[in-house]
Amino acid sequence: MNSQEQTAPLLEVRNLSKHFGAVRALNDFSMVVRPGEVVALAGDNGAGKTTLIKAISGVFQPTGGEILLRGQLVSFSTPQEAREKGIETIYQDLALADNLSIGANIFLGREPMRKAFGFLPVLDRKAMAVAAKQTMGRLDFHVSRLDAPVSNFSGGQRQAVAIGRAVYWDAQILIMDEPTAALGVPEQRKVISLIHQLKAQGRGVIFISHNLQDIFAVSDRIVVLRRGVQAGERKISETNHDEVVKLMVGG
Amino acid sequence: MTSTSPTQGETHVAPQADHGDPARTWIARIADGRAWLFLAGLIICFEVWSRLAFGATFVLNPFNVQSIAIFAVAPLLLATGQTFVIISGGIDLSLGFIMGLAAVVAAHATNMAGAAIPLPLAMLAGILAAVIVAGVPGIINGLLISRLRIPPFIGTLGMFGVARGAAYLLAGGTTVPVQNSWFALLGNGKFHGVPYLVMITAVFVVVMHYILSQTRFGQHNYAIGANVQAARRAGIDIKDHILRLYVLSAMCAGLGGALYAARFTAGAAQAGEPLLLDSVAAVVIGGASLFGGSGTIFGTVAGALVIAVIQYGLVFVNVEPFWQFIAVGLVIIISVLIDQAQRRFSGARQDE
């Protein structure tokens, strides 16, 4: 893990602040994410985790501070701009259209078209299915019924589809907001193994969870937020549950 | 699409993630096509009834087939627009009176244009005017629902009243006769036994099927109906989509109004009044869910034909017309029950 510290950060947040009127939801917060690194964000409810990821993913405009992507200053006015730069957010409540196939979900909003009879533009469902099969294969997830709606799949499999969409569009930074919260135990383990794969592919992952078990199973570092400020940062190998809880509640 | 690559098992030990049971897909397919099965069943029933009671054929009589097809045209035009709206999770209650408004506009515009330009051009001008004017309440509906976040049910109910009043005002409280022989020919003429109205509607339905099933607009429509949040996060411009959606449905009603004026050579504000609920019924019988996210144009075609066959067939076999309402109502209920049963059976999640 030492080699990681020399690599240039994929994402760097410097002195980021977000104020809602007098409420300082996020104050002077800094962190870095390096390639192939999983950084866990921990903190009690209202500590500012969601505000932070919304500021990074372009949902909120930060009040102050800087976001650097591969050393370059960036600012996003919409989530689409963040996504085009390779920052993809995966929500706990599964941002999928249940009635569409895996391929259609991966390409939702960016569907490939082809010309039928040489002139009529139509959706290229075949290309979508092929891409879906390949992408899901990279996540070790095999389906034969590529035309089946995703409502036929379980929660963990649907989470895999959401991650697959990010992988297909070559997201370099994946922000995962409680990706295991709505899932059963075997499904949680599936998602954890997916995160290991993303890490192995050299992507950066910001992982938000209330579940310290999951955080310790998958993360390299943990950043703790408390009332909008950074309460501490630890390497997972050098800390334990008790210390993290103390940082969270301010002991 | 269902091809399984044989190399899959060799490289990986991970099991198949889906529980693909071919029998279940077949049941789902039968349930999807239930409107066509309904239609076939109804036609057989009426055929048997007609032969037993009068010794005459029902469906093999070309006059009956033509009449049913013409009968289905207006509700089907409303229902194609309604299909788009219902798939997106909305509903458009104003379509009936937008159709009436368009019928009145078509009559006035054709008459006015007929004084200045040749009759065939005047006819086209009238149809064009009807469709464009119908787009105006569509734009207002779309803006109310997308920008001001008024629920579709209420927004289009308001427009129902506005369009109704505007149509009656424009018509001066009466029907507006059309003086244009071309327009009358369009509404009542035939080509090799096929009424022009039916041909226009068939072409229109195919175009709408293409838009719904093969374009991004259609694909986004399904996604919005299933999960607006997901569609928004995927970068789809929801406001723009909703606006275009309600304009599209209003323009379907506009075409319906123009064809109504052609058929009766008169525009009447109440043209579409009884057709609104028929259009919703046709969409539901056709397999769409009122919760959004499912439905097809061809399903709606079958739904509209089911209603037309019931209405015409019951008159044909000389049953009191009030039974039509009961029969259509029963078909709607049975159709929704089949949909529910199929969801339970296929193991898909039922509550959203």
Chai-1 contact restraints between the chains, C-beta under 6 A:
chainA,res_idxA,chainB,res_idxB,connection_type,confidence,min_distance_angstrom,max_distance_angstrom,comment,restraint_id
A,Q80,B,G235,contact,1.0,0.0,6.0,A-B,restraint_1
A,A95,B,A230,contact,1.0,0.0,6.0,A-B,restraint_2
A,A95,B,R233,contact,1.0,0.0,6.0,A-B,restraint_3
A,L96,B,A230,contact,1.0,0.0,6.0,A-B,restraint_4
A,A97,B,A223,contact,1.0,0.0,6.0,A-B,restraint_5
A,A97,B,A226,contact,1.0,0.0,6.0,A-B,restraint_6
A,A97,B,N227,contact,1.0,0.0,6.0,A-B,restraint_7
A,A97,B,A230,contact,1.0,0.0,6.0,A-B,restraint_8
A,D98,B,A226,contact,1.0,0.0,6.0,A-B,restraint_9
A,N99,B,Y222,contact,1.0,0.0,6.0,A-B,restraint_10
A,N99,B,A226,contact,1.0,0.0,6.0,A-B,restraint_11
A,N99,B,G293,contact,1.0,0.0,6.0,A-B,restraint_12
A,N99,B,S294,contact,1.0,0.0,6.0,A-B,restraint_13
A,L108,B,A223,contact,1.0,0.0,6.0,A-B,restraint_14
A,L108,B,A234,contact,1.0,0.0,6.0,A-B,restraint_15
A,G109,B,A234,contact,1.0,0.0,6.0,A-B,restraint_16
A,G109,B,G235,contact,1.0,0.0,6.0,A-B,restraint_17
A,G109,B,I236,contact,1.0,0.0,6.0,A-B,restraint_18
A,E111,B,R216,contact,1.0,0.0,6.0,A-B,restraint_19
A,E111,B,Q219,contact,1.0,0.0,6.0,A-B,restraint_20
A,V122,B,Q214,contact,1.0,0.0,6.0,A-B,restraint_21
A,L123,B,Q214,contact,1.0,0.0,6.0,A-B,restraint_22
A,A129,B,M1,contact,1.0,0.0,6.0,A-B,restraint_23
A,D140,B,A14,contact,1.0,0.0,6.0,A-B,restraint_24
A,F141,B,A17,contact,1.0,0.0,6.0,A-B,restraint_25
A,H142,B,Q8,contact,1.0,0.0,6.0,A-B,restraint_26
A,H142,B,A14,contact,1.0,0.0,6.0,A-B,restraint_27
A,H142,B,Q16,contact,1.0,0.0,6.0,A-B,restraint_28
A,H142,B,A17,contact,1.0,0.0,6.0,A-B,restraint_29
A,V143,B,A17,contact,1.0,0.0,6.0,A-B,restraint_30
A,V143,B,D18,contact,1.0,0.0,6.0,A-B,restraint_31
A,S144,B,T4,contact,1.0,0.0,6.0,A-B,restraint_32
A,S144,B,G20,contact,1.0,0.0,6.0,A-B,restraint_33
A,R145,B,D18,contact,1.0,0.0,6.0,A-B,restraint_34
A,R145,B,G20,contact,1.0,0.0,6.0,A-B,restraint_35
A,L146,B,M1,contact,1.0,0.0,6.0,A-B,restraint_36
A,D147,B,M1,contact,1.0,0.0,6.0,A-B,restraint_37
A,S151,B,A348,contact,1.0,0.0,6.0,A-B,restraint_38
A,S151,B,R349,contact,1.0,0.0,6.0,A-B,restraint_39
A,Q157,B,A17,contact,1.0,0.0,6.0,A-B,restraint_40
